[in-house]
């Protein structure tokens, strides 16, 4: 029965989102905890250690009366939300095997002039991820693995395909915090600082995103030219394209209906809609119940390491942020580093911690909580919030233990360190001075104060 606990935990959290019952979210958090404790030896090293550290920290704070019931409930609900967030949107992978157009999505994207391939991949990844978030990683990475295997592309050619396609997919996905209202980063920051909105962050995030795309385009253009000579040209759209369009339209239609008629925002509506539409289509397509249910369970369990990292990171970040006194932060701004210095530190600390193995969502949850306390002292939050979304974007590319890099490594059968540093190290180093200059310009001109 152990494998079924994970999808059941996701289902309970989705029911909690629909009903607004906090008790269901807490119950889902407990189910996640029980599941991860039962399979602790099976988890990868980082996921296992992070889960252990999170539990140890919570237990230590509770033993010294620093973790009241309200904070414990918040930690459980946060863990349930972010664990279910990844598990529900990961259901997109189940559609790849049933649609030729999804299996051949890379042939579709690789069509046209090679000059435009990098921005096409990055922007497609960003656009899909803006609604489906981690679903885009499962979709594009899973489809590429199948494409390379079916065509017998191996050795140096396979590595070239993986590096070009997966790195552009990852960088496109990393643009989501900068421009999408459904981003986890935006959700965390605006939840902690209600005076901020996505519309306020968008102009600055979009400017940073354009710089990221231009730099990546310059670095990857030659590799994309090489793989474009090995692509399969399509004479017509693959079979099932119209059906897929109808399924996607159903997803967006149901999402829009939920957003308009319920308390759910876009990201929560996506969490509910994607698995429901996916399972309904699987049942209609296969017409067998038990194999479909087994596939749903297997697909969810395959994400257990990434879901553990997400859930533990959220619980740990929310809890630690509540332990820092706000007056300490106010003194830091007034007497030590100033507003611009704090923004620079906020931006750099995310990729720095990511590079040494601390999941970005843990750090962002903690820093967003600190930003909330800092705002309460009268400090304008916008510059620091912009710095946080830029830093989170960089951290998503550099964290060898972040869910996005772990998914890429798993699908590509590569080391996480190769994906994070070998593919993205130069890109990140080249991006840092550009982003620092951008923050300095905004600060000196006063446009973000």
RAVEN-V555887 format. One record per residue. PSI is psi in radians with two decimals (999 if undefined). OMEGA is omega in degrees with one decimal (* if undefined). NEAR is the number of other C-alpha atoms within 8 Angstrom. Layout:
BEGIN
psi:PSI omega:OMEGA near:NEAR
psi:PSI omega:OMEGA near:NEAR
END
This chain:
BEGIN
psi:-0.27 omega:-175.2 near:4
psi:-0.80 omega:-178.6 near:7
psi:-0.48 omega:-176.7 near:8
psi:-0.29 omega:-179.3 near:8
psi:-0.63 omega:-176.1 near:11
psi:-0.93 omega:176.6 near:14
psi:-0.55 omega:176.8 near:13
psi:-0.71 omega:177.7 near:9
psi:-0.73 omega:177.5 near:14
psi:-0.77 omega:-179.1 near:14
psi:-0.73 omega:179.8 near:9
psi:-0.70 omega:178.4 near:12
psi:-0.69 omega:177.5 near:14
psi:-0.68 omega:175.4 near:11
psi:-0.63 omega:176.4 near:9
psi:-0.69 omega:178.0 near:13
psi:-0.74 omega:-178.4 near:11
psi:-0.68 omega:-175.8 near:7
psi:-0.33 omega:-175.2 near:6
psi:0.22 omega:-178.5 near:6
psi:1.94 omega:178.8 near:8
psi:-0.55 omega:-179.0 near:8
psi:-0.61 omega:177.8 near:7
psi:-0.69 omega:177.4 near:11
psi:-0.72 omega:177.5 near:16
psi:-0.74 omega:178.0 near:12
psi:-0.70 omega:177.2 near:9
psi:-0.73 omega:177.0 near:15
psi:-0.69 omega:177.8 near:14
psi:-0.71 omega:177.7 near:9
psi:-0.73 omega:175.7 near:12
psi:-0.79 omega:-179.5 near:14
psi:-0.83 omega:-179.5 near:8
psi:-0.78 omega:-179.1 near:8
psi:-0.86 omega:-176.4 near:11
psi:-0.53 omega:176.0 near:10
psi:-0.66 omega:-179.7 near:7
psi:-0.58 omega:-177.5 near:7
psi:0.31 omega:-174.8 near:8
psi:-0.77 omega:179.4 near:8
psi:-0.39 omega:-177.8 near:5
psi:-0.30 omega:-178.2 near:5
psi:2.67 omega:173.6 near:10
psi:2.77 omega:-171.7 near:7
psi:-0.89 omega:-175.2 near:6
psi:-0.75 omega:178.9 near:7
psi:-0.71 omega:-179.6 near:12
psi:-0.80 omega:-178.3 near:11
psi:-0.68 omega:-179.6 near:8
psi:-0.72 omega:177.4 near:11
psi:-0.74 omega:-179.9 near:12
psi:-0.77 omega:179.9 near:8
psi:-0.69 omega:178.6 near:8
psi:-0.83 omega:179.2 near:12
psi:-0.71 omega:179.8 near:8
psi:-0.73 omega:179.9 near:8
psi:-0.82 omega:179.4 near:9
psi:-0.74 omega:-179.9 near:11
psi:-0.71 omega:-179.7 near:8
psi:-0.76 omega:179.1 near:8
psi:-0.65 omega:178.3 near:10
psi:-0.66 omega:-177.1 near:10
psi:-0.41 omega:179.2 near:7
psi:0.34 omega:176.4 near:7
psi:0.58 omega:176.0 near:7
psi:0.11 omega:-178.6 near:8
psi:1.45 omega:-179.8 near:12
psi:2.85 omega:-177.6 near:8
psi:-0.64 omega:-179.3 near:6
psi:-0.76 omega:179.1 near:7
psi:-0.63 omega:177.8 near:9
psi:-0.71 omega:177.2 near:10
psi:-0.74 omega:178.2 near:9
psi:-0.71 omega:179.9 near:10
psi:-0.75 omega:179.5 near:13
psi:-0.74 omega:-179.6 near:14
psi:-0.69 omega:178.1 near:13
psi:-0.75 omega:178.7 near:13
psi:-0.74 omega:-180.0 near:16
psi:-0.76 omega:-177.1 near:17
psi:-0.86 omega:-174.2 near:11
psi:-0.48 omega:172.1 near:12
psi:-0.80 omega:178.7 near:14
psi:-0.56 omega:178.4 near:15
psi:-0.83 omega:-178.9 near:9
psi:-0.74 omega:-177.1 near:14
psi:-0.70 omega:-177.4 near:13
psi:-0.75 omega:-178.5 near:13
psi:-0.37 omega:175.7 near:15
psi:-0.19 omega:178.0 near:13
psi:-0.30 omega:178.3 near:15
psi:-0.52 omega:-178.1 near:14
psi:-0.50 omega:-179.5 near:12
psi:-0.38 omega:179.7 near:11
psi:-0.40 omega:-174.5 near:11
psi:-0.74 omega:-176.5 near:13
psi:-0.19 omega:-174.7 near:9
psi:-0.08 omega:179.6 near:6
psi:2.10 omega:178.5 near:12
psi:-0.64 omega:-177.7 near:12
psi:-0.55 omega:176.0 near:13
psi:-0.65 omega:175.9 near:11
psi:-0.50 omega:-177.5 near:13
psi:0.42 omega:-177.0 near:11
psi:-0.52 omega:179.8 near:10
psi:-0.56 omega:173.3 near:10
psi:-0.64 omega:177.9 near:11
psi:-0.84 omega:-177.6 near:9
psi:-0.52 omega:-178.3 near:9
psi:-0.03 omega:176.3 near:10
psi:2.78 omega:178.2 near:9
psi:-3.02 omega:-176.0 near:6
psi:2.40 omega:-178.3 near:6
psi:-0.41 omega:-178.2 near:10
psi:-0.55 omega:-173.8 near:7
psi:0.08 omega:-171.1 near:8
psi:-0.78 omega:-177.9 near:13
psi:-0.94 omega:179.2 near:13
psi:-0.53 omega:178.7 near:9
psi:-0.80 omega:178.2 near:9
psi:-0.83 omega:-176.8 near:13
psi:-0.78 omega:-177.7 near:15
psi:-0.61 omega:176.0 near:9
psi:-0.81 omega:177.5 near:9
psi:-0.79 omega:179.9 near:13
psi:-0.76 omega:-177.3 near:13
psi:-0.79 omega:179.9 near:8
psi:-0.73 omega:-178.6 near:10
psi:-0.39 omega:178.3 near:13
psi:-0.43 omega:177.4 near:12
psi:-0.79 omega:-172.7 near:10
psi:-0.11 omega:179.7 near:13
psi:-2.07 omega:-173.7 near:13
psi:-0.19 omega:175.0 near:11
psi:-0.54 omega:-179.9 near:14
psi:-0.58 omega:178.9 near:13
psi:-0.78 omega:177.9 near:15
psi:-0.70 omega:-177.3 near:12
psi:-1.03 omega:-174.1 near:12
psi:-0.66 omega:-179.2 near:11
psi:-0.77 omega:179.0 near:13
psi:-0.71 omega:179.1 near:12
psi:-0.66 omega:179.4 near:14
psi:-0.72 omega:178.0 near:10
psi:-0.79 omega:179.4 near:10
psi:-0.71 omega:-178.8 near:9
psi:-0.83 omega:-178.7 near:10
psi:-0.67 omega:-179.4 near:11
psi:-0.75 omega:-178.2 near:8
psi:-0.57 omega:-177.3 near:7
psi:-0.05 omega:179.2 near:6
psi:0.50 omega:178.4 near:6
psi:2.05 omega:-174.9 near:9
psi:3.12 omega:173.2 near:8
psi:-2.40 omega:-176.6 near:6
psi:-0.68 omega:-179.6 near:6
psi:-0.70 omega:179.0 near:9
psi:-0.78 omega:179.7 near:10
psi:-0.65 omega:179.1 near:9
psi:-0.75 omega:176.5 near:10
psi:-0.84 omega:-179.1 near:10
psi:-0.81 omega:-176.4 near:10
psi:-0.79 omega:-177.3 near:9
psi:-0.90 omega:-172.6 near:11
psi:-0.83 omega:-175.7 near:9
psi:-0.62 omega:178.5 near:11
psi:-0.66 omega:177.7 near:12
psi:-0.61 omega:175.5 near:12
psi:-0.80 omega:179.6 near:13
psi:-0.77 omega:-179.4 near:15
psi:-0.61 omega:174.6 near:10
psi:-0.72 omega:176.9 near:14
psi:-0.62 omega:-179.6 near:14
psi:-0.20 omega:175.2 near:12
psi:-0.29 omega:-175.5 near:11
psi:-0.78 omega:179.1 near:14
psi:-0.41 omega:-175.6 near:15
psi:-0.50 omega:-171.0 near:15
psi:-0.19 omega:-172.6 near:10
psi:2.36 omega:177.1 near:11
psi:-0.27 omega:-179.5 near:9
psi:0.06 omega:-177.1 near:12
psi:2.49 omega:174.5 near:12
psi:-0.70 omega:-179.1 near:7
psi:-0.81 omega:178.5 near:11
psi:-0.71 omega:180.0 near:13
psi:-0.74 omega:-179.1 near:10
psi:-0.82 omega:-176.0 near:11
psi:-0.81 omega:-178.3 near:11
psi:-0.43 omega:174.9 near:12
psi:-0.72 omega:-178.3 near:7
psi:-0.53 omega:-179.7 near:10
psi:1.47 omega:-175.6 near:11
psi:-0.36 omega:179.3 near:7
psi:-0.28 omega:177.4 near:5
psi:2.62 omega:177.6 near:11
psi:2.84 omega:176.5 near:8
psi:-0.67 omega:-178.9 near:10
psi:-0.59 omega:178.0 near:6
psi:-0.62 omega:-177.5 near:8
psi:-0.46 omega:-169.7 near:13
psi:-0.85 omega:-176.1 near:11
psi:-0.66 omega:-178.4 near:8
psi:-0.69 omega:176.9 near:9
psi:-0.68 omega:179.6 near:14
psi:-0.66 omega:177.0 near:10
psi:-0.80 omega:177.6 near:8
psi:-0.69 omega:-179.9 near:12
psi:-0.70 omega:178.7 near:11
psi:-0.70 omega:177.0 near:8
psi:-0.72 omega:178.0 near:9
psi:-0.78 omega:-179.0 near:9
psi:-0.78 omega:-180.0 near:10
psi:-0.73 omega:179.5 near:8
psi:-0.80 omega:179.0 near:10
psi:-0.67 omega:177.3 near:11
psi:-0.77 omega:-179.5 near:10
psi:-0.67 omega:-175.6 near:7
psi:-0.55 omega:-172.3 near:8
psi:-0.07 omega:-173.1 near:10
psi:-0.77 omega:-175.5 near:11
psi:-0.70 omega:179.2 near:7
psi:-0.67 omega:178.5 near:9
psi:-0.57 omega:175.5 near:12
psi:-0.66 omega:-179.6 near:10
psi:-0.82 omega:-177.7 near:8
psi:-0.36 omega:179.9 near:11
psi:-0.38 omega:177.6 near:9
psi:-0.25 omega:-178.0 near:6
psi:0.08 omega:-176.4 near:6
psi:2.73 omega:176.0 near:8
psi:2.17 omega:-177.4 near:5
psi:2.37 omega:-179.1 near:6
psi:2.28 omega:175.2 near:9
psi:-0.45 omega:179.9 near:4
psi:2.93 omega:176.3 near:4
psi:2.43 omega:-178.6 near:7
psi:2.74 omega:177.6 near:9
psi:2.55 omega:177.9 near:8
psi:0.03 omega:-177.4 near:9
psi:-0.74 omega:-179.5 near:11
psi:-0.72 omega:178.8 near:7
psi:-0.74 omega:179.3 near:7
psi:-0.72 omega:178.2 near:10
psi:-0.70 omega:178.9 near:8
psi:-0.68 omega:178.6 near:8
psi:-0.78 omega:178.9 near:10
psi:-0.71 omega:177.8 near:8
psi:-0.65 omega:177.2 near:8
psi:-0.71 omega:177.7 near:9
psi:-0.87 omega:-178.7 near:12
psi:-0.65 omega:179.8 near:8
psi:-0.79 omega:178.3 near:8
psi:-0.71 omega:177.2 near:9
psi:-0.82 omega:-179.8 near:12
psi:-0.71 omega:178.4 near:10
psi:-0.71 omega:178.4 near:8
psi:-0.72 omega:-179.8 near:11
psi:-0.68 omega:-177.0 near:12
psi:-0.50 omega:-171.5 near:6
psi:-0.10 omega:-179.0 near:6
psi:-3.09 omega:178.7 near:6
psi:-0.01 omega:-175.1 near:6
psi:2.42 omega:170.3 near:11
psi:-3.06 omega:-172.9 near:7
psi:-0.79 omega:-176.7 near:12
psi:-0.71 omega:178.3 near:11
psi:-0.65 omega:176.5 near:9
psi:-0.67 omega:176.7 near:13
psi:-0.70 omega:179.0 near:13
psi:-0.63 omega:-179.8 near:14
psi:-0.75 omega:-170.9 near:10
psi:-0.79 omega:-174.0 near:11
psi:-0.92 omega:-179.9 near:14
psi:-0.61 omega:-179.2 near:12
psi:-0.88 omega:-179.5 near:8
psi:-0.69 omega:-179.9 near:11
psi:-0.84 omega:-178.6 near:12
psi:-0.72 omega:178.4 near:10
psi:-0.73 omega:178.9 near:8
psi:-0.73 omega:178.8 near:9
psi:-0.74 omega:179.8 near:11
psi:-0.74 omega:178.6 near:11
psi:-0.63 omega:-177.4 near:7
psi:-0.80 omega:-174.4 near:6
psi:-0.50 omega:179.1 near:7
psi:0.52 omega:174.7 near:7
psi:2.32 omega:-172.9 near:7
psi:-0.92 omega:-171.2 near:7
psi:-0.77 omega:177.1 near:6
psi:-0.62 omega:177.3 near:7
psi:-0.78 omega:179.0 near:12
psi:-0.70 omega:177.5 near:8
psi:-0.67 omega:178.5 near:8
psi:-0.68 omega:177.0 near:9
psi:-0.80 omega:179.2 near:12
psi:-0.82 omega:-178.6 near:12
psi:-0.72 omega:-179.7 near:8
psi:-0.72 omega:179.2 near:12
psi:-0.77 omega:-178.6 near:14
psi:-0.53 omega:179.2 near:10
psi:-0.31 omega:179.9 near:7
psi:0.27 omega:-171.0 near:11
psi:-0.67 omega:-179.7 near:9
psi:-0.80 omega:179.6 near:10
psi:-0.69 omega:179.4 near:13
psi:-0.65 omega:177.2 near:14
psi:-0.77 omega:179.6 near:12
psi:-0.76 omega:-179.9 near:14
psi:-0.84 omega:-176.6 near:14
psi:-0.83 omega:-179.0 near:14
psi:-0.68 omega:-179.7 near:12
psi:-0.77 omega:-179.1 near:14
psi:-0.81 omega:-178.7 near:15
psi:-0.74 omega:-178.3 near:14
psi:-0.77 omega:-178.5 near:13
psi:-0.78 omega:179.6 near:14
psi:-0.70 omega:-177.5 near:14
psi:-0.79 omega:-176.8 near:14
psi:-0.62 omega:-179.0 near:9
psi:-0.56 omega:-178.3 near:13
psi:-0.16 omega:-176.5 near:8
psi:-0.16 omega:-175.6 near:7
psi:2.18 omega:179.4 near:8
psi:2.35 omega:-176.0 near:8
psi:-0.53 omega:-178.0 near:11
psi:-0.47 omega:177.4 near:7
psi:-0.72 omega:179.3 near:8
psi:-0.71 omega:179.8 near:11
psi:-0.71 omega:178.6 near:11
psi:-0.61 omega:179.5 near:9
psi:-0.74 omega:179.7 near:10
psi:-0.76 omega:-173.5 near:11
psi:-0.62 omega:-168.9 near:8
psi:-0.33 omega:-171.6 near:7
psi:-1.42 omega:-168.3 near:7
psi:-0.32 omega:-177.6 near:10
psi:3.04 omega:-175.1 near:10
psi:-0.81 omega:-178.9 near:8
psi:-0.74 omega:178.7 near:10
psi:-0.70 omega:179.2 near:8
psi:-0.64 omega:177.7 near:11
psi:-0.73 omega:178.3 near:12
psi:-0.79 omega:178.4 near:11
psi:-0.75 omega:-179.7 near:8
psi:-0.69 omega:-179.9 near:13
psi:-0.75 omega:-174.5 near:14
psi:-0.54 omega:-173.8 near:9
psi:-0.53 omega:-179.6 near:9
psi:-0.96 omega:177.0 near:16
psi:-0.53 omega:179.3 near:16
psi:-0.85 omega:178.5 near:9
psi:-0.61 omega:177.8 near:12
psi:-0.69 omega:-178.1 near:17
psi:-0.47 omega:179.4 near:11
psi:0.15 omega:170.3 near:7
psi:0.17 omega:177.7 near:9
psi:2.14 omega:-174.5 near:11
psi:2.33 omega:-176.6 near:13
psi:-0.61 omega:-177.0 near:15
psi:-0.52 omega:176.4 near:11
psi:-0.85 omega:-178.0 near:12
psi:-0.74 omega:-178.6 near:12
psi:-0.71 omega:177.7 near:14
psi:-0.72 omega:179.3 near:13
psi:-0.84 omega:-177.2 near:13
psi:-0.63 omega:178.4 near:10
psi:-0.64 omega:175.2 near:13
psi:-0.69 omega:176.8 near:12
psi:-0.67 omega:179.4 near:12
psi:-0.66 omega:177.0 near:13
psi:-0.78 omega:179.0 near:10
psi:-0.65 omega:179.4 near:11
psi:-0.70 omega:178.7 near:13
psi:-0.61 omega:-179.8 near:11
psi:-0.35 omega:178.4 near:8
psi:-0.03 omega:178.5 near:9
psi:0.03 omega:179.0 near:6
psi:2.27 omega:177.8 near:8
psi:2.26 omega:-170.7 near:7
psi:-0.21 omega:-166.7 near:11
psi:-0.81 omega:-177.8 near:11
psi:-0.76 omega:-179.4 near:13
psi:-0.67 omega:178.1 near:12
psi:-0.73 omega:176.6 near:11
psi:-0.74 omega:178.1 near:11
psi:-0.65 omega:-179.5 near:13
psi:-0.73 omega:-179.2 near:13
psi:-0.59 omega:175.6 near:14
psi:-0.80 omega:178.4 near:14
psi:-0.68 omega:178.5 near:14
psi:-0.68 omega:177.7 near:15
psi:-0.80 omega:177.4 near:13
psi:-0.71 omega:-177.1 near:12
psi:-0.58 omega:179.1 near:14
psi:-0.52 omega:179.7 near:14
psi:-0.49 omega:-170.5 near:14
psi:-0.24 omega:-175.8 near:15
psi:1.96 omega:178.5 near:17
psi:-0.19 omega:-179.3 near:13
psi:0.15 omega:173.9 near:12
psi:2.61 omega:-177.9 near:13
psi:-0.64 omega:-177.8 near:10
psi:-0.82 omega:179.0 near:11
psi:-0.67 omega:179.1 near:17
psi:-0.69 omega:177.3 near:12
psi:-0.77 omega:178.7 near:12
psi:-0.76 omega:-179.4 near:14
psi:-0.69 omega:-178.6 near:12
psi:-0.78 omega:-179.5 near:8
psi:-0.64 omega:-178.0 near:10
psi:-0.09 omega:-176.9 near:9
psi:0.85 omega:-177.9 near:6
psi:2.86 omega:174.7 near:9
psi:2.45 omega:175.6 near:7
psi:-0.57 omega:-177.3 near:12
psi:-0.60 omega:177.2 near:8
psi:-0.79 omega:-179.4 near:9
psi:-0.83 omega:-174.0 near:15
psi:-0.83 omega:-172.7 near:14
psi:-0.72 omega:-179.6 near:10
psi:-0.71 omega:-178.2 near:9
psi:-0.59 omega:-170.5 near:11
psi:-0.06 omega:-178.2 near:12
psi:-0.89 omega:-179.4 near:10
psi:-0.72 omega:179.0 near:9
psi:-0.78 omega:-178.9 near:11
psi:-0.75 omega:179.4 near:11
psi:-0.69 omega:178.8 near:8
psi:-0.48 omega:-178.7 near:8
psi:-0.56 omega:-172.8 near:10
psi:-0.90 omega:179.5 near:8
psi:-0.57 omega:177.6 near:8
psi:-0.77 omega:-178.5 near:9
psi:-0.66 omega:177.0 near:10
psi:-0.72 omega:178.0 near:9
psi:-0.66 omega:179.5 near:8
psi:-0.78 omega:176.7 near:9
psi:-0.75 omega:179.2 near:11
psi:-0.73 omega:179.3 near:9
psi:-0.80 omega:179.7 near:8
psi:-0.68 omega:-178.0 near:10
psi:-0.79 omega:-177.4 near:12
psi:-0.61 omega:179.5 near:6
psi:-0.22 omega:176.2 near:6
psi:0.29 omega:-174.4 near:7
psi:-0.28 omega:-176.9 near:6
psi:0.18 omega:-179.0 near:7
psi:999 omega:* near:8
END
